[in-house]
Amino acid sequence: MWRYRRFLPVRPGETPITLGEGGTPLLELTRTAGELGLGQVWLKDESINPTGSFKARGLAMAVTRAVQAGAEAFVIPTAGNAGVALAAYAARASRRAVVFAPTTTPPTILVQIRVFGGEVRLIDGHIGDCGRAARELSAQTGAFDVSTLREPYRIEGKKTLGLELAEQLGWTFPDAIVYPAGGGTGLIGMWLAFHQLCSAGWVSGKPPRLFAVQPAGCAPVVRAMERGAERCEAWADPWTTASGLRVPDPLGGALMLRAIRETGGGAVAVTDEELTAQAELVSRREGVDFSPEGGATIAGAARLRANGSLGPDDRVVLFNTGAGWLYRSEKGEVRREK
Ligand SMILES: *Cc1c(COP(=O)(O)O)cnc(C)c1O
């Protein structure tokens, strides 16, 4: 992703802390486009990033800046994948990382955090509860807290999602993007990237309509859109198999709502049954290892097509934000119950 360093907060000549993140393929899904009844469909496959998810982009950027600023240790609250990414980039920078994760985090993800030397502390709660624990540890020990949107640089790394896909489409924008929204850095980061590309004059035309997909068991953005609200309200008792989307009270809620409304997009909820079924089906159909969150974008696109938000000629980009194998046990099954 460092080919876009002119758009990123790095100094000339500075060497970033990198594991080769970004530069992921934009795959055309011809059969899925047919199934969904859409003009053209592409998948930005983020599962092949180092550590298996797009969290690598944000944490490469954040760890690079924090180390330059003197950070000696890190702490993060996570629904899973951000913890794996932090552990890996902290290792790369010879720094310690403490990761607060819910007890319900998929076991393979916890294994991966430990593989990179991250210290896992399990919390009986959701990512918001983990956030409180991380802030306490940060206050006590001085470990740098890399929580979503509480530091300014993870979002800068996420911007590269939008820069890459515009380049991969020959410096044009698609009509719509369907994104599995949790904390919202991906959506807000792409929104920022599209603004920057327009003002730099690299792309002309209207930025894509941004659509957020959330699981029915944790859908604060969808509810705020339905109510015409400017901010999200905390979702009580959140639960979903798509653990990356179990963010009941996103700090970036108001920004996500602005990005969605400004671009003429929308938000849609899908059930855990739908997103798991789609992840399994599309993995077999396309040969891509879909995470439950990736499955949510397929299920969401189907719903958006059915309710008329997406039309038969639309050129749509979907996201597989992480790798499916991270969610599976040895038996090859995705955990469905709490
Ligand atoms: C974190 C995560 C999300 C949510 O991403 P945001 O940009 O924070 O909304 C989606 N999918 C996966 C696999 C994740 O790890």
The ligand as an SDF file (V2000), in Angstrom:
LIG
                    3D

 15 15  0  0  0  0  0  0  0  0999 V2000
  -12.9080   -5.2160   11.6930 C   0  0  0  0  0  0  0  0  0  0  0  0
  -13.5900   -5.9710   10.6420 C   0  0  0  0  0  0  0  0  0  0  0  0
  -14.7010   -5.4430    9.9730 C   0  0  0  0  0  0  0  0  0  0  0  0
  -15.2820   -4.0980   10.2910 C   0  0  0  0  0  0  0  0  0  0  0  0
  -14.4850   -3.1190    9.7830 O   0  0  0  0  0  0  0  0  0  0  0  0
  -14.6180   -1.5610   10.0750 P   0  0  0  0  0  0  0  0  0  0  0  0
  -13.8710   -0.9210    9.0000 O   0  0  0  0  0  0  0  0  0  0  0  0
  -14.0680   -1.3210   11.4230 O   0  0  0  0  0  0  0  0  0  0  0  0
  -16.0800   -1.2380   10.0200 O   0  0  0  0  0  0  0  0  0  0  0  0
  -15.2270   -6.1790    8.9140 C   0  0  0  0  0  0  0  0  0  0  0  0
  -14.7400   -7.3870    8.5880 N   0  0  0  0  0  0  0  0  0  0  0  0
  -13.6950   -7.9410    9.2310 C   0  0  0  0  0  0  0  0  0  0  0  0
  -13.2140   -9.2910    8.8050 C   0  0  0  0  0  0  0  0  0  0  0  0
  -13.0840   -7.2440   10.2790 C   0  0  0  0  0  0  0  0  0  0  0  0
  -12.0380   -7.7900   10.9060 O   0  0  0  0  0  0  0  0  0  0  0  0
  1  2  1  0
  2  3  1  0
  2 14  2  0
  3  4  1  0
  3 10  2  0
  4  5  1  0
  5  6  1  0
  6  7  2  0
  6  8  1  0
  6  9  1  0
 10 11  1  0
 11 12  2  0
 12 13  1  0
 12 14  1  0
 14 15  1  0
M  END
$$$$
